[in-house]
């Protein structure tokens, strides 16, 4: 499968080409398998980019009203928005793996910090007390309210990643799906969740199967969204092992295809045909958008721009796309107007498409400037022009 065909799939499968845009936050999320939610604004901007028109209220409805989309810590210890029907697969596989790793680290750190002689016993007591504090709070509690209710975790020792014991216990309970980031007490662009018992948040908590079954379902959806992808791509994206990925490929009957450059990619057995021609398209995607973060091997859409579009920790900044290739980034000026910053020359017709997307996003944001912790080199302020000669 050529890089040209892979880029065509981006326009079609990722709902980025105008003729293939989605109609709701749920259909956007299903198209992408999951949405990145490390930065709260990314969820809204990823939905905006893939729909003709969508409101913040529509995304809030899916997240906090109907709860058809749920925030869940999963692959690579990353926060995602997950379609409700995919939760059992995620819980039993990627989230369970993250929870196990987090527990082992937290138990060790609890002993090193002098919180307990037995780290696992401390974790069990902390978890039980947090769950008890949330049992009579169907609307959830803030992290501060939980710390006040559970003195055991309201201590100052700081562990891995700069998280306090309270933060780590809440993170672990979120990974095990005992609790969930519920109603957001802040704006759409920031995160201030009221932690809520999962059984309070979802009136019917779906049953969870085995880890292999869960990984198989995630891999199946990933292959449809991102395929063809390499084994390395999936090992990285899942944060799993080669054994897990190879088992899923075998059980799904995945088919090997050759990729430009000589690598081997994989597709579902009923997904070998070419996709429809998406036509010309342009897109402006937010930081950590699932399209740019979908593969480990990214040359077929990044070309020579990897160092400009990713920070030194591997986090993608904003990206500007033309026909399946990332050709630059976008920023906002002091008044909130969206400006495209190209890293290469593009045809005039493509530039018009990018300008139209910039105008559409400017109007949607209505002057609001989106904050971000992740800024790629391409997003940084442009240097001031050198002063001219002194008269």
C-alpha positions as CSV (number, residue, x, y, z in Angstrom):
1,X,0.0,0.0,0.0
2,X,1.5,3.3,-1.1
3,X,1.9,6.4,1.1
4,X,-0.6,8.1,-1.3
5,X,-3.3,5.5,-0.4
6,X,-2.5,5.8,3.3
7,X,-2.9,9.6,3.2
8,X,-6.2,9.1,1.3
9,X,-7.3,6.9,4.2
10,X,-6.7,9.8,6.6
11,X,-9.1,12.0,4.8
12,X,-11.8,9.3,4.7
13,X,-11.4,7.3,7.9
14,X,-10.4,10.2,10.1
15,X,-13.3,12.3,8.9
16,X,-11.1,15.1,7.8
17,X,-12.1,15.5,4.2
18,X,-15.3,17.6,3.9
19,X,-17.2,14.9,2.2
20,X,-16.5,12.5,5.0
21,X,-16.9,14.6,8.1
22,X,-18.8,13.2,11.1
23,X,-22.0,14.5,12.6
24,X,-21.5,14.2,16.3
25,X,-18.9,13.8,19.1
26,X,-19.7,10.1,19.3
27,X,-19.2,9.5,15.6
28,X,-15.9,11.5,15.7
29,X,-14.6,9.4,18.6
30,X,-15.7,6.1,16.9
31,X,-13.9,7.2,13.8
32,X,-10.7,7.8,15.7
33,X,-11.1,4.7,18.1
34,X,-10.4,7.1,21.0
35,X,-9.6,10.8,21.4
36,X,-6.6,12.2,23.3
37,X,-7.7,14.1,26.4
38,X,-4.4,15.0,28.1
39,X,-5.3,18.6,27.3
40,X,-9.0,19.2,27.8
41,X,-9.3,21.5,24.8
42,X,-8.0,18.8,22.4
43,X,-11.2,16.8,22.7
44,X,-13.3,19.8,21.6
45,X,-11.0,20.9,18.8
46,X,-10.6,17.3,17.5
47,X,-14.4,17.2,17.3
48,X,-14.5,20.6,15.6
49,X,-12.0,19.6,13.0
50,X,-14.0,16.5,11.9
51,X,-17.5,18.1,11.8
52,X,-19.1,20.7,9.6
53,X,-20.3,22.5,12.8
54,X,-20.4,21.5,16.4
55,X,-20.9,23.3,19.6
56,X,-19.1,23.1,23.0
57,X,-22.5,22.2,24.4
58,X,-22.7,19.2,22.1
59,X,-19.4,17.8,23.3
60,X,-20.4,18.5,26.9
61,X,-23.6,16.6,26.4
62,X,-21.7,13.5,25.2
63,X,-19.2,13.7,28.1
64,X,-21.3,14.8,31.0
65,X,-25.0,14.6,30.0
66,X,-25.6,11.4,28.0
67,X,-22.2,10.0,29.1
68,X,-21.8,8.2,25.8
69,X,-18.1,9.2,25.9
70,X,-16.1,8.6,29.1
71,X,-12.6,9.8,30.1
72,X,-10.4,6.9,31.0
73,X,-6.7,6.5,31.7
74,X,-5.4,3.8,29.4
75,X,-2.8,3.3,26.7
76,X,0.7,4.6,27.6
77,X,-0.7,6.0,30.9
78,X,-2.5,8.6,28.8
79,X,-6.0,10.1,29.4
80,X,-8.4,9.3,26.5
81,X,-12.0,9.9,25.7
82,X,-13.5,6.4,25.0
83,X,-16.8,5.4,23.4
84,X,-18.9,3.8,26.1
85,X,-19.1,0.4,24.3
86,X,-15.3,0.2,24.2
87,X,-14.8,0.7,27.9
88,X,-14.9,-3.0,28.9
89,X,-12.1,-3.8,26.4
90,X,-10.0,-0.9,27.6
91,X,-10.5,-1.6,31.3
92,X,-9.5,-5.3,31.0
93,X,-6.4,-4.6,28.9
94,X,-4.6,-1.3,28.6
95,X,-6.0,0.3,31.7
96,X,-5.4,-2.8,33.8
97,X,-1.8,-2.8,32.6
98,X,-1.3,0.8,33.6
99,X,-3.0,0.2,37.0
100,X,-0.6,-2.7,37.7
101,X,2.5,-0.6,36.9
102,X,1.2,2.3,38.9
103,X,0.5,0.2,41.9
104,X,4.0,-1.3,41.9
105,X,5.6,2.1,41.7
106,X,3.3,3.7,44.3
107,X,3.9,0.9,46.8
108,X,7.6,1.3,46.5
109,X,7.4,5.1,46.8
110,X,5.1,4.9,49.8
111,X,7.8,3.0,51.7
112,X,10.6,5.3,50.5
113,X,8.6,8.3,51.6
114,X,8.0,6.8,55.0
115,X,4.2,6.6,54.6
116,X,4.1,2.9,55.6
117,X,6.2,-0.1,56.1
118,X,4.0,-2.1,53.7
119,X,3.3,0.0,50.6
120,X,0.6,-2.3,49.3
121,X,-1.2,-2.2,52.6
122,X,-1.1,1.6,52.5
123,X,-2.6,1.6,49.0
124,X,-5.4,-0.8,49.9
125,X,-6.3,1.4,52.9
126,X,-6.1,4.6,50.9
127,X,-8.2,3.2,48.1
128,X,-10.9,1.9,50.5
129,X,-11.1,5.3,52.3
130,X,-11.5,7.2,49.1
131,X,-14.2,4.9,47.8
132,X,-16.0,5.2,51.1
133,X,-15.8,9.0,50.9
134,X,-17.4,8.9,47.4
135,X,-20.0,6.3,48.3
136,X,-22.5,9.0,49.6
137,X,-21.6,11.6,47.0
138,X,-23.4,10.7,43.7
139,X,-22.4,14.1,42.3
140,X,-18.8,13.4,43.1
141,X,-16.2,15.4,45.0
142,X,-13.3,17.5,44.0
143,X,-9.7,16.4,44.6
144,X,-9.5,18.9,47.5
145,X,-12.7,17.7,49.1
146,X,-11.4,14.1,48.8
147,X,-8.1,15.0,50.5
148,X,-10.0,16.8,53.3
149,X,-12.2,13.7,53.8
150,X,-9.3,11.2,53.7
151,X,-6.4,12.4,55.9
152,X,-4.4,9.3,55.0
153,X,-3.7,10.7,51.5
154,X,-3.6,14.4,52.5
155,X,0.2,14.4,53.0
156,X,3.0,16.3,51.3
157,X,5.3,13.5,50.0
158,X,5.6,13.8,46.3
159,X,6.2,10.7,44.1
160,X,6.9,9.9,40.5
161,X,5.8,12.5,37.9
162,X,5.4,15.2,40.6
163,X,2.1,13.8,41.8
164,X,1.2,13.9,45.4
165,X,0.1,10.7,47.2
166,X,-3.5,12.0,46.8
167,X,-3.1,12.5,43.1
168,X,-1.5,9.1,42.7
169,X,-4.3,7.3,44.6
170,X,-6.9,9.0,42.5
171,X,-5.0,8.2,39.3
172,X,-4.8,4.5,40.3
173,X,-8.5,4.4,41.1
174,X,-9.2,5.9,37.8
175,X,-7.1,3.4,36.0
176,X,-8.9,0.5,37.7
177,X,-12.2,2.2,36.7
178,X,-13.4,2.3,40.3
179,X,-13.8,6.1,39.9
180,X,-14.1,8.4,36.9
181,X,-13.4,12.1,36.1
182,X,-17.0,13.3,36.3
183,X,-18.5,16.7,35.8
184,X,-15.9,19.4,35.0
185,X,-16.0,22.3,37.4
186,X,-14.2,24.6,35.0
187,X,-14.3,25.7,31.4
188,X,-14.0,23.4,28.4
189,X,-10.4,24.3,28.0
190,X,-9.2,23.2,31.5
191,X,-9.8,20.3,33.8
192,X,-11.2,20.4,37.3
193,X,-13.2,17.2,37.6
194,X,-15.4,16.0,40.3
195,X,-14.3,12.5,40.9
196,X,-17.2,10.1,41.0
197,X,-17.7,6.4,41.5
198,X,-18.0,4.6,38.2
199,X,-21.2,2.9,39.3
200,X,-22.7,6.4,40.1
201,X,-21.5,7.8,36.7
202,X,-22.8,5.0,34.6
203,X,-26.2,3.6,35.5
204,X,-25.2,0.3,33.9
205,X,-21.5,-0.6,34.3
206,X,-20.6,-3.0,31.5
207,X,-19.1,-6.4,32.3
208,X,-15.4,-6.8,31.7
209,X,-13.8,-9.8,29.9
210,X,-10.3,-11.0,29.7
211,X,-7.2,-9.0,28.8
212,X,-6.6,-10.8,25.5
213,X,-10.2,-10.2,24.4
214,X,-9.9,-6.6,25.3
215,X,-6.7,-6.0,23.4
216,X,-8.1,-7.8,20.4
217,X,-11.1,-5.4,20.2
218,X,-8.9,-2.3,20.6
219,X,-6.5,-3.6,17.9
220,X,-9.4,-4.3,15.6
221,X,-10.7,-0.8,15.9
222,X,-7.1,0.7,15.6
223,X,-6.5,-1.3,12.4
224,X,-9.7,0.1,10.8
225,X,-8.9,3.7,11.9
226,X,-5.1,3.7,11.4
227,X,-4.3,0.7,9.2
228,X,-2.1,-0.2,7.7
229,X,0.2,0.1,10.6
230,X,3.3,-1.7,11.6
231,X,3.8,-4.0,14.6
232,X,6.0,-1.3,16.1
233,X,3.2,1.3,15.7
234,X,0.8,-0.8,17.7
235,X,3.3,-1.8,20.4
236,X,4.0,1.9,20.9
237,X,0.4,3.1,20.7
238,X,-1.0,0.4,23.0
239,X,1.9,0.6,25.4
240,X,1.9,-3.2,25.3
241,X,4.2,-6.0,24.3
242,X,4.9,-7.6,20.9
243,X,3.3,-10.8,22.2
244,X,0.0,-9.0,22.8
245,X,0.0,-7.4,19.4
246,X,1.0,-10.6,17.6
247,X,-1.7,-12.5,19.4
248,X,-4.3,-10.0,18.4
249,X,-3.1,-10.0,14.7
250,X,-3.3,-13.8,14.6
251,X,-6.8,-13.9,16.2
252,X,-8.1,-11.2,13.9
253,X,-6.6,-12.8,10.8
254,X,-4.7,-9.5,10.0
255,X,-3.2,-9.4,6.6
256,X,0.4,-8.2,6.0
257,X,0.9,-5.6,3.2
258,X,4.1,-3.9,2.0
259,X,4.5,-0.2,2.7
260,X,6.6,2.4,0.8
261,X,10.1,2.3,2.3
262,X,10.0,-1.5,2.8
263,X,8.2,-1.9,6.1
264,X,5.4,-4.4,6.7
265,X,2.0,-3.0,7.6
266,X,-1.1,-4.8,8.7
267,X,-4.8,-4.5,7.8
268,X,-8.0,-6.3,8.7
269,X,-8.8,-9.1,6.3
270,X,-12.0,-7.4,5.0
271,X,-10.3,-4.0,4.6
272,X,-7.9,-4.5,1.6
273,X,-9.7,-2.3,-1.0
274,X,-8.8,1.3,-1.8
275,X,-10.9,3.9,0.0
276,X,-12.9,6.5,-2.1
277,X,-11.0,9.5,-3.4
278,X,-11.4,12.1,-0.6
279,X,-10.9,15.0,-2.9
280,X,-8.8,18.0,-2.0
281,X,-8.8,18.8,1.8
282,X,-7.1,20.8,4.5
283,X,-7.4,20.5,8.2
284,X,-6.2,22.3,11.4
285,X,-5.7,19.9,14.2
286,X,-5.0,20.6,17.9
287,X,-2.1,19.6,20.1
288,X,-1.9,15.8,20.6
289,X,-4.6,15.1,18.1
290,X,-5.2,11.4,17.6
291,X,-4.3,11.6,13.9
292,X,-0.8,12.9,14.4
293,X,-0.3,10.7,17.5
294,X,-1.6,7.5,15.8
295,X,1.7,5.9,14.7
296,X,5.3,5.6,15.8
297,X,6.5,5.6,12.2
298,X,5.2,9.0,10.9
299,X,7.3,9.8,7.8
300,X,4.4,9.1,5.4
301,X,2.6,12.2,6.7
302,X,5.3,14.2,8.5
303,X,8.0,14.2,5.8
304,X,10.9,16.3,7.1
305,X,8.9,18.2,9.7
306,X,9.0,15.9,12.7
307,X,11.4,18.1,14.7
308,X,9.4,21.2,14.0
309,X,6.0,19.7,14.9
310,X,6.9,17.7,18.0
311,X,8.5,18.9,21.2
312,X,11.5,17.2,22.7
313,X,9.3,14.8,24.7
314,X,7.4,13.5,21.7
315,X,4.3,15.6,22.1
316,X,2.7,16.9,19.0
317,X,1.9,20.6,18.7
318,X,-0.8,22.0,16.5
319,X,-0.7,20.8,12.9
320,X,-1.9,22.1,9.5
321,X,-2.7,19.4,6.9
322,X,-3.1,19.3,3.1
323,X,-4.3,16.1,1.5
324,X,-2.9,13.8,4.3
325,X,0.4,15.6,4.9
326,X,1.3,17.8,7.8
327,X,2.7,20.9,6.2
328,X,2.9,23.3,9.1
329,X,1.2,24.4,12.3
330,X,-1.3,27.1,13.5
331,X,-1.2,29.7,16.2
332,X,-3.4,32.5,17.4
333,X,-2.5,36.1,17.5
334,X,-3.2,38.5,20.4
335,X,-6.8,39.0,19.2
336,X,-7.5,35.3,18.9
337,X,-7.2,35.1,15.1
338,X,-5.9,31.8,13.8
339,X,-2.8,32.0,11.7
340,X,-1.3,29.2,9.7
341,X,2.5,28.8,9.7
342,X,3.6,26.8,6.8
343,X,6.9,24.8,6.8
344,X,6.8,24.3,3.1
345,X,5.3,25.8,0.0
346,X,1.9,24.6,-1.0
347,X,-0.2,25.3,-4.1
348,X,-2.4,28.3,-4.1
349,X,-5.6,26.2,-4.0
350,X,-4.3,24.4,-0.9
351,X,-3.5,27.7,0.7
352,X,-7.0,28.8,0.1
353,X,-8.4,25.7,1.8
354,X,-6.1,26.3,4.8
355,X,-7.1,29.9,5.1
356,X,-10.8,28.9,5.0
357,X,-10.2,26.5,7.9
358,X,-8.3,29.2,9.8
359,X,-11.3,31.5,9.3
360,X,-13.7,28.8,10.3
361,X,-11.8,28.1,13.5
362,X,-11.4,31.8,14.3
363,X,-15.1,32.2,14.1
364,X,-15.8,29.1,16.2
365,X,-13.4,30.3,19.0
366,X,-14.9,33.8,18.9
367,X,-11.8,35.5,20.1
368,X,-10.9,32.9,22.8
369,X,-7.2,32.0,22.9
370,X,-6.7,28.3,23.6
371,X,-4.1,27.6,26.3
372,X,-1.7,24.8,25.9
373,X,1.2,23.2,27.8
374,X,2.6,21.6,24.7
375,X,4.2,23.9,22.2
376,X,6.3,22.6,19.3
377,X,9.1,24.6,17.8
378,X,6.8,25.6,15.0
379,X,4.4,27.2,17.4
380,X,6.9,29.3,19.3
381,X,6.9,33.1,18.8
382,X,8.6,34.2,15.6
383,X,11.8,36.2,16.2
384,X,11.5,39.9,15.9
385,X,13.1,41.3,12.7
386,X,16.6,42.5,13.1
387,X,16.9,46.3,13.6
388,X,17.8,48.3,10.6
389,X,20.9,50.4,10.3
390,X,21.1,53.4,12.6
391,X,20.4,56.6,10.6
